[in-house]
Amino acid sequence: MTDIQLDADGQLRHLLTTEGLPRALITQILDTAESFVPEVGSPPKKVPLLRGKTVFNLFFENSTRTRTTFELAAKRLSADVINMDVATSSRTKGEDDLDTLYTLQAMGADIFAVRHPDNGAAARFAANAAPHVAIINAGDGSHAHPTQGLLDVFTIRRHRPDFENLRVAIVGDVAHSRVAHSTIHALHTLGTTDIRVVGPSRFLPEDAEALGVRATTNTAEGLDQADIVMGLRIQRERIEGDALADVEDYHRDFGLTPANLAHASRQALIMHPGPINRGVEITGDVAYSAQSLILEQVRNGIAIRMAVMAMIAGAPASGRADNTPLAQT
């Protein structure tokens, strides 16, 4: 999939997954995003990099954070933004997804942010997109959510930049989480080797060894001296049958609670891609504690999505001899 993501010069053409992205390219995305983060107390930056471009948010699944931050990111790059309401589109009349793509391309689309329940859907869109059209995967099934993975490592880098020495614990429904897969791939590329996935056996990936993570059903063992603890919600929409037999038992055994977090490093930082389910995988007190980065993750999502769209459809930072940050051009 890396081949379809990059152009002949190795620059970003589409963004479908973090798996296989070169470390230099991930670092370039993070550095570019840094240039879009406003100074404390300053208003958000708006730049003309995508003036005259049209971005379609094509979401076949519900979303609050991802769709809204894509919209804000595109508008801050001065693009025109269309949010498609798929529930009221011609898809309900039987129109194929690719016909929707072709129709919107004919209206002058330049970038699609696509969220879809099927694994591989974003790659299918990319393989059939016009040469001038870019596809950004905003989440496809349980496969990948690359901008979320990138904003996760971006958030970590702003606090704990020494990826090689990080101990990261990801707790919850890892098996069905596209976020977990994308974040794990990005962490590995940046040099993190100590990644633990924690949860009941049905929520742990069967290919843990291939993913390069250590899987455990023992929360104390998994969180032991962890520097970063990321909670995940249970992906009920991707699980057949009863996803969880007993919420109270799950919350006690695997929830991000003060008791369970006592096993982590005293300076451990708490993350969660949202939406959070209080009393299931996390408590409200932990979610909004001084150690929590959850709301910062949301804010950083705007900068990351600005960086990705700017690098795909604007002037890539590596293409300028002076390496001036995109936000300053």
DOROKOL-850718 format. One record per residue (C-alpha): residue number from 1; residue in three letters; chain; z, y, x. Coordinates in steps of 0.05 Angstrom, whole numbers. Layout:
BEGIN
[node NUM; "Ala"; "A"; [Z; Y; X]]
...
This chain:
BEGIN
[node 1; "Met"; "A"; [0; 0; 0]]
[node 2; "Thr"; "A"; [9; 46; 60]]
[node 3; "Asp"; "A"; [-67; 49; 68]]
[node 4; "Ile"; "A"; [-77; 79; -1]]
[node 5; "Gln"; "A"; [-20; 128; 9]]
[node 6; "Leu"; "A"; [-48; 160; 73]]
[node 7; "Asp"; "A"; [-114; 192; 88]]
[node 8; "Ala"; "A"; [-158; 179; 149]]
[node 9; "Asp"; "A"; [-115; 227; 190]]
[node 10; "Gly"; "A"; [-50; 193; 170]]
[node 11; "Gln"; "A"; [-29; 249; 123]]
[node 12; "Leu"; "A"; [0; 239; 54]]
[node 13; "Arg"; "A"; [-54; 225; 2]]
[node 14; "His"; "A"; [-12; 193; -53]]
[node 15; "Leu"; "A"; [63; 176; -54]]
[node 16; "Leu"; "A"; [74; 107; -84]]
[node 17; "Thr"; "A"; [131; 77; -43]]
[node 18; "Thr"; "A"; [175; 92; 17]]
[node 19; "Glu"; "A"; [160; 22; 44]]
[node 20; "Gly"; "A"; [115; 27; 104]]
[node 21; "Leu"; "A"; [116; 103; 110]]
[node 22; "Pro"; "A"; [119; 122; 184]]
[node 23; "Arg"; "A"; [185; 151; 208]]
[node 24; "Ala"; "A"; [149; 214; 232]]
[node 25; "Leu"; "A"; [120; 225; 162]]
[node 26; "Ile"; "A"; [187; 215; 127]]
[node 27; "Thr"; "A"; [218; 264; 176]]
[node 28; "Gln"; "A"; [162; 314; 163]]
[node 29; "Ile"; "A"; [176; 309; 88]]
[node 30; "Leu"; "A"; [250; 320; 99]]
[node 31; "Asp"; "A"; [238; 378; 146]]
[node 32; "Thr"; "A"; [189; 410; 97]]
[node 33; "Ala"; "A"; [240; 402; 40]]
[node 34; "Glu"; "A"; [291; 437; 83]]
[node 35; "Ser"; "A"; [247; 499; 83]]
[node 36; "Phe"; "A"; [249; 500; 7]]
[node 37; "Val"; "A"; [324; 497; -1]]
[node 38; "Pro"; "A"; [348; 567; -19]]
[node 39; "Glu"; "A"; [404; 599; 21]]
[node 40; "Val"; "A"; [472; 597; -13]]
[node 41; "Gly"; "A"; [475; 653; -63]]
[node 42; "Ser"; "A"; [400; 667; -59]]
[node 43; "Pro"; "A"; [351; 656; -117]]
[node 44; "Pro"; "A"; [303; 597; -115]]
[node 45; "Lys"; "A"; [242; 606; -71]]
[node 46; "Lys"; "A"; [174; 612; -105]]
[node 47; "Val"; "A"; [112; 606; -61]]
[node 48; "Pro"; "A"; [38; 607; -77]]
[node 49; "Leu"; "A"; [20; 541; -43]]
[node 50; "Leu"; "A"; [-6; 507; -107]]
[node 51; "Arg"; "A"; [-33; 568; -143]]
[node 52; "Gly"; "A"; [-94; 546; -183]]
[node 53; "Lys"; "A"; [-72; 473; -182]]
[node 54; "Thr"; "A"; [-52; 434; -245]]
[node 55; "Val"; "A"; [4; 383; -245]]
[node 56; "Phe"; "A"; [12; 333; -302]]
[node 57; "Asn"; "A"; [79; 299; -314]]
[node 58; "Leu"; "A"; [56; 234; -344]]
[node 59; "Phe"; "A"; [120; 197; -364]]
[node 60; "Phe"; "A"; [115; 132; -402]]
[node 61; "Glu"; "A"; [191; 125; -398]]
[node 62; "Asn"; "A"; [247; 174; -414]]
[node 63; "Ser"; "A"; [274; 220; -360]]
[node 64; "Thr"; "A"; [318; 281; -352]]
[node 65; "Arg"; "A"; [327; 293; -278]]
[node 66; "Thr"; "A"; [262; 269; -250]]
[node 67; "Arg"; "A"; [215; 301; -300]]
[node 68; "Thr"; "A"; [252; 367; -301]]
[node 69; "Thr"; "A"; [256; 372; -225]]
[node 70; "Phe"; "A"; [182; 355; -219]]
[node 71; "Glu"; "A"; [167; 411; -268]]
[node 72; "Leu"; "A"; [212; 461; -231]]
[node 73; "Ala"; "A"; [183; 440; -164]]
[node 74; "Ala"; "A"; [111; 450; -187]]
[node 75; "Lys"; "A"; [127; 517; -218]]
[node 76; "Arg"; "A"; [161; 541; -155]]
[node 77; "Leu"; "A"; [98; 523; -118]]
[node 78; "Ser"; "A"; [60; 566; -170]]
[node 79; "Ala"; "A"; [23; 508; -201]]
[node 80; "Asp"; "A"; [6; 502; -275]]
[node 81; "Val"; "A"; [47; 447; -305]]
[node 82; "Ile"; "A"; [33; 402; -365]]
[node 83; "Asn"; "A"; [87; 356; -392]]
[node 84; "Met"; "A"; [53; 300; -430]]
[node 85; "Asp"; "A"; [90; 272; -490]]
[node 86; "Val"; "A"; [64; 201; -485]]
[node 87; "Ala"; "A"; [99; 182; -550]]
[node 88; "Thr"; "A"; [52; 228; -588]]
[node 89; "Ser"; "A"; [-10; 218; -545]]
[node 90; "Ser"; "A"; [-73; 177; -561]]
[node 91; "Arg"; "A"; [-39; 118; -526]]
[node 92; "Thr"; "A"; [-6; 104; -593]]
[node 93; "Lys"; "A"; [-76; 94; -620]]
[node 94; "Gly"; "A"; [-91; 41; -568]]
[node 95; "Glu"; "A"; [-119; 83; -511]]
[node 96; "Asp"; "A"; [-113; 48; -444]]
[node 97; "Asp"; "A"; [-70; 82; -391]]
[node 98; "Leu"; "A"; [-131; 91; -346]]
[node 99; "Asp"; "A"; [-170; 125; -402]]
[node 100; "Thr"; "A"; [-112; 173; -408]]
[node 101; "Leu"; "A"; [-118; 186; -333]]
[node 102; "Tyr"; "A"; [-193; 197; -337]]
[node 103; "Thr"; "A"; [-185; 244; -397]]
[node 104; "Leu"; "A"; [-133; 287; -362]]
[node 105; "Gln"; "A"; [-174; 288; -298]]
[node 106; "Ala"; "A"; [-231; 317; -338]]
[node 107; "Met"; "A"; [-185; 373; -359]]
[node 108; "Gly"; "A"; [-176; 393; -286]]
[node 109; "Ala"; "A"; [-114; 355; -264]]
[node 110; "Asp"; "A"; [-99; 356; -189]]
[node 111; "Ile"; "A"; [-32; 318; -186]]
[node 112; "Phe"; "A"; [0; 267; -232]]
[node 113; "Ala"; "A"; [73; 251; -229]]
[node 114; "Val"; "A"; [73; 183; -263]]
[node 115; "Arg"; "A"; [132; 144; -291]]
[node 116; "His"; "A"; [116; 76; -320]]
[node 117; "Pro"; "A"; [155; 13; -340]]
[node 118; "Asp"; "A"; [107; -34; -304]]
[node 119; "Asn"; "A"; [113; -52; -230]]
[node 120; "Gly"; "A"; [51; -29; -193]]
[node 121; "Ala"; "A"; [28; 20; -246]]
[node 122; "Ala"; "A"; [28; 79; -198]]
[node 123; "Ala"; "A"; [-16; 41; -149]]
[node 124; "Arg"; "A"; [-64; 24; -206]]
[node 125; "Phe"; "A"; [-69; 98; -223]]
[node 126; "Ala"; "A"; [-80; 116; -149]]
[node 127; "Ala"; "A"; [-134; 63; -141]]
[node 128; "Asn"; "A"; [-173; 93; -200]]
[node 129; "Ala"; "A"; [-159; 167; -190]]
[node 130; "Ala"; "A"; [-215; 215; -172]]
[node 131; "Pro"; "A"; [-221; 233; -98]]
[node 132; "His"; "A"; [-189; 302; -109]]
[node 133; "Val"; "A"; [-131; 275; -152]]
[node 134; "Ala"; "A"; [-64; 254; -123]]
[node 135; "Ile"; "A"; [-14; 206; -155]]
[node 136; "Ile"; "A"; [61; 211; -143]]
[node 137; "Asn"; "A"; [102; 152; -166]]
[node 138; "Ala"; "A"; [161; 178; -208]]
[node 139; "Gly"; "A"; [186; 107; -218]]
[node 140; "Asp"; "A"; [148; 43; -235]]
[node 141; "Gly"; "A"; [188; -13; -266]]
[node 142; "Ser"; "A"; [238; -41; -217]]
[node 143; "His"; "A"; [191; -32; -159]]
[node 144; "Ala"; "A"; [197; 38; -128]]
[node 145; "His"; "A"; [220; 110; -139]]
[node 146; "Pro"; "A"; [200; 142; -73]]
[node 147; "Thr"; "A"; [219; 215; -87]]
[node 148; "Gln"; "A"; [289; 191; -107]]
[node 149; "Gly"; "A"; [294; 150; -43]]
[node 150; "Leu"; "A"; [272; 210; -3]]
[node 151; "Leu"; "A"; [320; 258; -36]]
[node 152; "Asp"; "A"; [376; 208; -24]]
[node 153; "Val"; "A"; [363; 205; 51]]
[node 154; "Phe"; "A"; [352; 281; 52]]
[node 155; "Thr"; "A"; [420; 291; 20]]
[node 156; "Ile"; "A"; [452; 242; 70]]
[node 157; "Arg"; "A"; [418; 276; 129]]
[node 158; "Arg"; "A"; [448; 344; 110]]
[node 159; "His"; "A"; [518; 314; 117]]
[node 160; "Arg"; "A"; [512; 253; 162]]
[node 161; "Pro"; "A"; [448; 259; 203]]
[node 162; "Asp"; "A"; [465; 201; 251]]
[node 163; "Phe"; "A"; [429; 148; 211]]
[node 164; "Glu"; "A"; [434; 96; 266]]
[node 165; "Asn"; "A"; [510; 94; 260]]
[node 166; "Leu"; "A"; [517; 98; 184]]
[node 167; "Arg"; "A"; [550; 45; 142]]
[node 168; "Val"; "A"; [520; 47; 72]]
[node 169; "Ala"; "A"; [543; 9; 11]]
[node 170; "Ile"; "A"; [501; 6; -52]]
[node 171; "Val"; "A"; [541; -20; -111]]
[node 172; "Gly"; "A"; [516; -44; -178]]
[node 173; "Asp"; "A"; [450; -70; -207]]
[node 174; "Val"; "A"; [410; -72; -142]]
[node 175; "Ala"; "A"; [363; -127; -164]]
[node 176; "His"; "A"; [331; -85; -219]]
[node 177; "Ser"; "A"; [337; -17; -186]]
[node 178; "Arg"; "A"; [274; 17; -161]]
[node 179; "Val"; "A"; [319; 71; -131]]
[node 180; "Ala"; "A"; [356; 20; -88]]
[node 181; "His"; "A"; [292; -9; -61]]
[node 182; "Ser"; "A"; [263; 59; -43]]
[node 183; "Thr"; "A"; [327; 85; -12]]
[node 184; "Ile"; "A"; [337; 21; 28]]
[node 185; "His"; "A"; [267; 25; 57]]
[node 186; "Ala"; "A"; [276; 98; 76]]
[node 187; "Leu"; "A"; [344; 85; 108]]
[node 188; "His"; "A"; [315; 28; 150]]
[node 189; "Thr"; "A"; [257; 71; 173]]
[node 190; "Leu"; "A"; [306; 125; 195]]
[node 191; "Gly"; "A"; [347; 75; 235]]
[node 192; "Thr"; "A"; [403; 51; 190]]
[node 193; "Thr"; "A"; [419; -23; 200]]
[node 194; "Asp"; "A"; [487; -31; 166]]
[node 195; "Ile"; "A"; [468; -32; 92]]
[node 196; "Arg"; "A"; [510; -73; 43]]
[node 197; "Val"; "A"; [492; -87; -30]]
[node 198; "Val"; "A"; [551; -103; -75]]
[node 199; "Gly"; "A"; [555; -131; -145]]
[node 200; "Pro"; "A"; [559; -194; -188]]
[node 201; "Ser"; "A"; [510; -247; -165]]
[node 202; "Arg"; "A"; [460; -233; -221]]
[node 203; "Phe"; "A"; [453; -161; -198]]
[node 204; "Leu"; "A"; [441; -177; -125]]
[node 205; "Pro"; "A"; [370; -184; -98]]
[node 206; "Glu"; "A"; [345; -254; -83]]
[node 207; "Asp"; "A"; [308; -227; -22]]
[node 208; "Ala"; "A"; [369; -192; 9]]
[node 209; "Glu"; "A"; [353; -220; 78]]
[node 210; "Ala"; "A"; [280; -197; 73]]
[node 211; "Leu"; "A"; [305; -128; 51]]
[node 212; "Gly"; "A"; [349; -125; 113]]
[node 213; "Val"; "A"; [414; -118; 74]]
[node 214; "Arg"; "A"; [479; -157; 70]]
[node 215; "Ala"; "A"; [494; -180; -1]]
[node 216; "Thr"; "A"; [565; -194; -26]]
[node 217; "Thr"; "A"; [602; -202; -91]]
[node 218; "Asn"; "A"; [666; -180; -57]]
[node 219; "Thr"; "A"; [676; -105; -67]]
[node 220; "Ala"; "A"; [730; -98; -14]]
[node 221; "Glu"; "A"; [685; -131; 37]]
[node 222; "Gly"; "A"; [623; -91; 17]]
[node 223; "Leu"; "A"; [658; -23; 17]]
[node 224; "Asp"; "A"; [698; -36; 81]]
[node 225; "Gln"; "A"; [696; 29; 121]]
[node 226; "Ala"; "A"; [631; 51; 87]]
[node 227; "Asp"; "A"; [609; 122; 102]]
[node 228; "Ile"; "A"; [563; 127; 42]]
[node 229; "Val"; "A"; [576; 93; -25]]
[node 230; "Met"; "A"; [521; 95; -76]]
[node 231; "Gly"; "A"; [533; 71; -147]]
[node 232; "Leu"; "A"; [477; 46; -193]]
[node 233; "Arg"; "A"; [474; 40; -268]]
[node 234; "Ile"; "A"; [458; -27; -300]]
[node 235; "Gln"; "A"; [383; -28; -317]]
[node 236; "Arg"; "A"; [393; -56; -387]]
[node 237; "Glu"; "A"; [320; -42; -405]]
[node 238; "Arg"; "A"; [296; -89; -351]]
[node 239; "Ile"; "A"; [345; -146; -364]]
[node 240; "Glu"; "A"; [334; -201; -416]]
[node 241; "Gly"; "A"; [394; -221; -457]]
[node 242; "Asp"; "A"; [464; -195; -450]]
[node 243; "Ala"; "A"; [464; -150; -388]]
[node 244; "Leu"; "A"; [539; -147; -383]]
[node 245; "Ala"; "A"; [590; -193; -414]]
[node 246; "Asp"; "A"; [652; -151; -403]]
[node 247; "Val"; "A"; [649; -77; -387]]
[node 248; "Glu"; "A"; [723; -71; -370]]
[node 249; "Asp"; "A"; [720; -129; -320]]
[node 250; "Tyr"; "A"; [657; -100; -288]]
[node 251; "His"; "A"; [687; -31; -283]]
[node 252; "Arg"; "A"; [750; -59; -251]]
[node 253; "Asp"; "A"; [714; -104; -202]]
[node 254; "Phe"; "A"; [652; -63; -184]]
[node 255; "Gly"; "A"; [662; 7; -211]]
[node 256; "Leu"; "A"; [668; 67; -165]]
[node 257; "Thr"; "A"; [742; 78; -179]]
[node 258; "Pro"; "A"; [796; 106; -133]]
[node 259; "Ala"; "A"; [823; 35; -124]]
[node 260; "Asn"; "A"; [757; 6; -102]]
[node 261; "Leu"; "A"; [738; 66; -59]]
[node 262; "Ala"; "A"; [803; 58; -21]]
[node 263; "His"; "A"; [767; 5; 19]]
[node 264; "Ala"; "A"; [714; 55; 43]]
[node 265; "Ser"; "A"; [722; 106; 98]]
[node 266; "Arg"; "A"; [770; 162; 80]]
[node 267; "Gln"; "A"; [712; 211; 89]]
[node 268; "Ala"; "A"; [663; 169; 49]]
[node 269; "Leu"; "A"; [611; 207; 9]]
[node 270; "Ile"; "A"; [595; 186; -62]]
[node 271; "Met"; "A"; [524; 183; -89]]
[node 272; "His"; "A"; [490; 162; -154]]
[node 273; "Pro"; "A"; [418; 173; -176]]
[node 274; "Gly"; "A"; [439; 184; -249]]
[node 275; "Pro"; "A"; [445; 179; -306]]
[node 276; "Ile"; "A"; [517; 158; -296]]
[node 277; "Asn"; "A"; [555; 115; -346]]
[node 278; "Arg"; "A"; [628; 136; -344]]
[node 279; "Gly"; "A"; [675; 78; -349]]
[node 280; "Val"; "A"; [622; 28; -327]]
[node 281; "Glu"; "A"; [597; 39; -256]]
[node 282; "Ile"; "A"; [637; 102; -241]]
[node 283; "Thr"; "A"; [694; 146; -267]]
[node 284; "Gly"; "A"; [684; 219; -284]]
[node 285; "Asp"; "A"; [737; 239; -234]]
[node 286; "Val"; "A"; [700; 205; -177]]
[node 287; "Ala"; "A"; [631; 230; -200]]
[node 288; "Tyr"; "A"; [653; 302; -195]]
[node 289; "Ser"; "A"; [703; 297; -138]]
[node 290; "Ala"; "A"; [700; 337; -73]]
[node 291; "Gln"; "A"; [669; 276; -39]]
[node 292; "Ser"; "A"; [614; 269; -90]]
[node 293; "Leu"; "A"; [542; 289; -73]]
[node 294; "Ile"; "A"; [514; 272; -142]]
[node 295; "Leu"; "A"; [498; 342; -165]]
[node 296; "Glu"; "A"; [472; 360; -96]]
[node 297; "Gln"; "A"; [424; 301; -102]]
[node 298; "Val"; "A"; [397; 332; -166]]
[node 299; "Arg"; "A"; [387; 400; -132]]
[node 300; "Asn"; "A"; [355; 368; -72]]
[node 301; "Gly"; "A"; [306; 332; -117]]
[node 302; "Ile"; "A"; [271; 399; -128]]
[node 303; "Ala"; "A"; [262; 412; -54]]
[node 304; "Ile"; "A"; [237; 341; -40]]
[node 305; "Arg"; "A"; [187; 343; -96]]
[node 306; "Met"; "A"; [163; 411; -74]]
[node 307; "Ala"; "A"; [153; 383; -4]]
[node 308; "Val"; "A"; [114; 322; -27]]
[node 309; "Met"; "A"; [68; 362; -72]]
[node 310; "Ala"; "A"; [58; 416; -20]]
[node 311; "Met"; "A"; [40; 365; 33]]
[node 312; "Ile"; "A"; [-7; 328; -13]]
[node 313; "Ala"; "A"; [-44; 386; -46]]
[node 314; "Gly"; "A"; [-25; 445; -3]]
[node 315; "Ala"; "A"; [-28; 459; 72]]
[node 316; "Pro"; "A"; [9; 403; 110]]
[node 317; "Ala"; "A"; [60; 429; 160]]
[node 318; "Ser"; "A"; [30; 386; 215]]
[node 319; "Gly"; "A"; [-37; 420; 205]]
[node 320; "Arg"; "A"; [-13; 487; 232]]
[node 321; "Ala"; "A"; [-6; 497; 306]]
[node 322; "Asp"; "A"; [56; 539; 299]]
[node 323; "Asn"; "A"; [91; 490; 253]]
[node 324; "Thr"; "A"; [113; 547; 208]]
[node 325; "Pro"; "A"; [154; 519; 150]]
[node 326; "Leu"; "A"; [111; 514; 87]]
[node 327; "Ala"; "A"; [159; 559; 49]]
[node 328; "Gln"; "A"; [144; 616; 97]]
[node 329; "Thr"; "A"; [69; 613; 93]]
